[in-house]
């Protein structure tokens, strides 16, 4: 999934339909791969003999191709969907600006409900019934979602067709031109800055001045028409300003990844039985995370934000940067508690000599 986010950065939000179609293809191929694996010889269906029945190489390639299609689509679909929804609000209108602030809260609320339901039901279907059904149901639901998205095409707001270059191309061009001109003498750099500030002084910033060298045309840029303008340089500077937030979010992503990886492995060693004959799949334990989100978002939006607005005089209650900081602080506390629990679990396993026996229990 992480590779999907990187690969999909080259896709602009204008291609949201293409991302939906890519995800639909990936889910369809996953369903087909499950169908193919279900036709393996009967002796290979026995879980005790599964290691002696490796799948054909083409089937493995088919499976990973399907997974990467879903990952690439999800990596681009997730941020583009949020931005596309936010574009439906007019920030110049006070009421719509306030509604836009709540939009992200309730979007995560709806996503949390759908994730909770899907993890509780699909995990059980895949674990107890059939992988074909487990992949086929999301594929059918994706078809329905895509049709609903297309039905509202004529009602979406601010769907402006842009003829500008891809933003990644524009930003990359700034760094390339700045690298070409890095040998300029100080007098040339000063002339660049004075010229830029003289034309569009309200857009020029005084940070990362080395990128201002991209404003000066060289013999290379004059020949191929790659000289940069002030707006493009400021876009590149804005990207550099985001690096402190990006770097901290990488650490947060490592913490978030534990819920679907290590925590799931821990859940496999737990007694997950409810009643006499029902076992909760270990992958369904992640639903506690989304259920917590679903419970606290209404409290945040309906209780905390109005109270905070009284003190801060801001429609959103607190700034976006403060939200990020508080979320990372709470994540630090949660992962510290998880580490203490794991230390206690390993200590008990070592005391009873059960470290290499994951299915054993301590009375």
C-alpha positions in Angstrom: 0.0 0.0 0.0 2.9 2.4 0.8 4.3 1.9 -2.8 0.8 2.8 -4.1 0.8 6.2 -2.4 4.2 6.9 -4.0 3.3 5.7 -7.5 0.0 7.5 -7.5 1.5 10.9 -6.8 2.0 11.4 -10.6 -1.8 11.2 -11.0 -3.7 14.5 -10.7 -7.0 14.8 -9.0 -8.6 15.4 -12.4 -8.3 11.6 -12.9 -10.5 10.5 -10.0 -12.6 8.4 -12.3 -9.5 6.7 -13.6 -8.5 5.8 -10.0 -11.9 4.4 -9.3 -11.7 2.3 -12.5 -8.2 1.1 -11.6 -9.4 0.0 -8.1 -12.3 -1.8 -9.7 -10.0 -3.6 -12.0 -7.8 -4.6 -9.1 -10.7 -5.9 -7.0 -12.0 -7.8 -10.0 -8.6 -9.4 -10.6 -8.3 -10.3 -6.9 -11.6 -12.1 -7.2 -10.4 -14.0 -10.3 -7.2 -15.0 -8.4 -9.3 -16.4 -5.6 -11.4 -18.3 -8.1 -8.3 -19.8 -9.7 -6.8 -20.8 -6.3 -10.1 -22.5 -5.5 -9.6 -24.9 -8.4 -6.4 -26.3 -7.0 -6.3 -30.1 -6.4 -8.3 -31.2 -3.4 -5.3 -32.3 -1.5 -3.9 -28.8 -1.6 -7.1 -27.4 0.0 -6.0 -29.1 3.3 -4.2 -26.4 5.4 -1.8 -29.1 6.8 -0.5 -29.9 3.3 -0.6 -26.3 1.8 3.2 -25.9 2.1 3.7 -29.0 -0.2 1.4 -27.5 -2.9 3.0 -24.2 -4.0 0.8 -22.2 -6.5 2.0 -21.8 -10.1 4.3 -18.8 -10.7 1.8 -17.2 -13.1 -0.9 -17.3 -10.4 1.5 -15.6 -7.9 2.3 -12.9 -10.5 -1.5 -12.4 -11.2 -2.1 -12.0 -7.4 0.6 -9.4 -6.9 -0.5 -7.5 -10.0 -4.0 -7.3 -8.5 -2.7 -6.2 -5.2 -0.6 -3.4 -6.7 -3.5 -2.2 -8.8 -5.6 -1.8 -5.7 -2.7 -0.2 -3.9 -2.0 2.4 -6.6 -5.7 3.2 -6.9 -6.1 3.5 -3.1 -3.0 5.6 -2.8 -4.4 8.2 -5.3 -8.1 7.8 -4.5 -7.9 8.5 -0.8 -6.4 12.0 -0.9 -8.1 13.0 -4.2 -11.6 12.1 -2.8 -11.1 14.3 0.3 -9.8 17.2 -1.8 -12.6 16.8 -4.4 -15.2 16.9 -1.6 -13.7 20.0 -0.1 -13.8 21.7 -3.5 -17.6 21.5 -3.3 -17.6 24.2 -0.6 -17.1 27.9 -1.3 -14.5 29.2 1.2 -15.5 32.8 0.6 -18.9 32.1 2.2 -18.8 32.0 6.0 -21.4 29.3 6.3 -19.9 27.1 3.7 -16.4 27.7 5.2 -17.7 26.4 8.6 -19.4 23.5 6.9 -16.1 22.7 5.1 -14.3 22.4 8.5 -16.9 19.8 9.6 -16.8 18.0 6.3 -13.5 16.2 7.1 -14.8 15.2 10.5 -18.0 13.6 9.1 -16.2 12.1 6.1 -13.9 10.2 8.5 -17.0 9.3 10.6 -18.7 7.7 7.5 -15.4 6.0 6.5 -15.0 4.7 10.0 -18.5 3.1 10.0 -17.9 1.5 6.6 -14.5 0.2 7.7 -15.9 -1.2 10.9 -18.7 -3.0 9.1 -16.4 -4.3 6.4 -13.7 -5.6 8.7 -16.2 -7.3 11.0 -18.1 -9.0 8.1 -15.6 -9.5 5.3 -12.9 -10.8 7.6 -15.3 -13.5 8.8 -16.4 -14.3 5.3 -12.8 -14.7 4.1 -11.8 -16.6 7.1 -14.7 -19.0 7.5 -16.6 -19.1 4.1 -14.8 -18.2 0.9 -12.1 -15.9 -0.4 -14.0 -15.6 -3.6 -16.9 -14.0 -1.7 -14.6 -12.0 0.4 -13.1 -10.3 -2.7 -16.3 -10.4 -4.8 -18.5 -8.4 -2.5 -16.1 -5.4 -2.4 -15.8 -5.6 -6.2 -19.6 -5.4 -6.6 -19.9 -2.6 -4.1 -17.1 -0.7 -6.0 -19.2 -1.0 -9.2 -22.2 0.5 -7.3 -20.0 3.3 -5.9 -18.6 4.1 -9.3 -22.1 4.3 -10.9 -23.3 6.7 -8.1 -20.2 8.9 -8.6 -20.9 9.1 -12.3 -24.6 9.9 -11.7 -23.6 13.1 -9.9 -21.2 14.3 -12.6 -23.4 17.2 -13.7 -24.0 18.5 -10.2 -20.4 18.8 -9.0 -19.3 22.4 -8.4 -16.1 24.2 -9.6 -15.2 21.5 -12.2 -12.9 23.8 -14.1 -10.8 22.3 -16.9 -7.2 23.4 -16.5 -4.7 23.6 -19.3 -1.7 24.1 -16.9 1.1 21.6 -16.7 1.0 18.9 -14.1 2.0 20.4 -10.7 4.7 17.8 -10.2 6.2 18.7 -13.6 6.1 22.4 -12.7 7.8 21.9 -9.4 10.4 19.5 -10.8 11.2 22.0 -13.5 12.0 24.6 -10.8 14.6 22.4 -9.1 16.1 21.4 -12.4 16.5 25.1 -13.6 17.8 26.1 -10.1 20.4 23.3 -10.4 21.4 24.5 -13.9 22.0 28.0 -12.7 23.7 27.2 -9.4 27.0 28.8 -10.6 25.5 32.2 -11.1 27.5 35.0 -9.4 25.9 37.0 -6.5 25.2 40.1 -8.7 23.0 37.9 -11.0 21.2 36.4 -8.1 20.5 39.9 -6.6 19.1 41.0 -10.0 16.8 38.0 -10.1 15.4 38.7 -6.7 15.0 42.4 -7.4 13.3 41.7 -10.7 11.0 39.2 -9.2 10.0 41.4 -6.3 9.5 44.3 -8.6 7.0 42.5 -10.7 5.1 40.4 -8.2 6.4 41.5 -4.8 3.2 40.3 -3.0 3.9 36.7 -4.2 7.6 36.5 -3.4 8.9 35.0 -0.2 12.3 35.4 1.4 12.9 31.7 2.1 14.8 29.2 0.0 16.3 32.0 -2.1 18.5 29.5 -4.0 15.3 28.5 -5.9 15.1 32.0 -7.3 17.9 31.1 -9.7 15.3 29.2 -11.7 13.9 32.6 -12.7 16.9 33.4 -14.8 16.8 31.9 -18.3 20.0 30.2 -19.6 20.9 29.2 -23.1 19.4 25.8 -22.4 16.1 27.2 -21.1 15.8 29.7 -23.9 16.2 26.9 -26.5 13.7 24.5 -25.0 11.3 27.1 -23.4 11.8 25.9 -19.8 12.4 29.3 -18.1 10.4 29.4 -14.8 8.0 32.1 -13.6 7.5 33.4 -10.1 4.4 31.4 -9.4 6.2 28.1 -10.2 9.1 29.1 -7.9 6.7 29.9 -5.1 5.0 26.5 -5.6 8.3 24.8 -5.1 9.1 26.8 -2.0 5.7 25.9 -0.6 6.5 22.2 -1.1 9.8 22.6 0.8 7.9 24.2 3.7 5.8 21.1 4.0 8.8 18.8 4.6 8.7 19.3 8.5 5.1 18.1 8.5 5.8 15.3 6.1 8.8 14.0 8.1 6.7 13.8 11.3 3.9 12.2 9.5 6.2 9.4 8.4 6.8 8.5 12.0 3.0 8.6 12.6 2.5 6.3 9.7 4.8 3.8 11.3 2.7 3.9 14.4 -0.5 3.6 12.4 0.8 0.6 10.5 1.1 -1.4 13.7 -2.7 -1.8 13.9 -2.9 -3.8 10.7 0.4 -5.7 11.0 1.9 -6.4 14.5 -1.4 -6.0 16.4 -3.0 -8.5 14.0 -0.2 -11.0 14.8 -0.7 -10.4 18.5 -4.4 -11.1 18.0 -3.7 -14.5 16.5 -2.3 -15.6 19.8 -5.3 -14.5 21.8 -8.4 -16.4 22.8 -10.9 -14.7 20.5 -13.8 -17.1 21.1 -17.2 -15.7 22.0 -19.7 -18.1 23.4 -19.4 -21.8 22.4 -18.6 -21.8 18.7 -17.8 -18.3 17.4 -14.3 -17.1 17.0 -13.5 -13.4 16.0 -11.0 -13.3 13.1 -7.8 -11.6 14.2 -8.0 -9.1 11.3 -11.3 -7.9 12.7 -9.6 -6.6 15.8 -8.6 -3.5 13.8 -12.3 -2.5 13.9 -11.8 -1.3 17.5 -9.7 1.5 16.0 -12.4 2.6 13.6 -15.1 2.2 16.2 -13.2 4.5 18.5 -13.0 7.1 15.7 -16.7 6.8 15.0 -17.5 7.3 18.7 -15.2 10.3 19.2 -15.9 12.3 16.0 -19.4 13.4 17.1 -18.1 14.4 20.5 -15.3 16.4 18.9 -17.5 18.1 16.3 -20.6 18.7 18.4 -19.1 19.3 21.8 -15.4 20.2 21.6 -15.5 22.5 18.6 -18.3 24.8 19.9 -16.6 25.2 23.3 -13.2 25.8 21.6 -14.8 28.4 19.3 -15.8 30.5 22.3 -12.2 30.9 23.3 -10.4 30.9 20.0 -13.0 32.8 17.9 -12.3 30.4 15.0 -15.0 28.4 13.2 -12.9 25.2 13.4 -12.2 25.6 17.1 -8.5 24.9 16.8 -6.1 25.2 13.9 -5.3 22.3 11.6 -1.7 22.3 12.9 -3.0 22.0 16.5 -5.2 19.1 15.5 -2.1 17.3 14.0 -0.1 18.0 17.2 -2.7 16.7 19.5 -3.2 13.6 17.4 0.5 12.8 17.4 0.6 13.3 21.2 -2.2 10.9 21.7 -0.6 8.4 19.3 2.6 8.6 21.4 0.7 7.7 24.5 -1.1 4.8 22.8 2.0 3.2 21.3 3.8 3.6 24.7 1.0 1.7 26.4 1.1 -1.0 23.6 4.8 -1.4 24.2 4.3 -1.9 28.0 1.6 -4.5 27.3 3.9 -6.4 24.8 6.7 -6.3 27.4 4.4 -7.9 30.0 3.1 -10.5 27.5 6.7 -11.5 26.5 7.8 -11.7 30.1 4.9 -14.1 30.9 5.7 -16.2 27.8 9.4 -16.4 28.8 8.6 -17.4 32.4 6.5 -20.3 31.2 8.8 -21.3 28.2 6.1 -20.5 25.6 7.9 -18.0 23.4 8.0 -20.4 20.4 4.5 -21.8 21.1 2.0 -19.1 19.9 -1.1 -21.3 20.3 -0.3 -22.1 24.0 -2.2 -20.4 26.8 -1.3 -19.6 30.4 -3.9 -20.6 33.0 
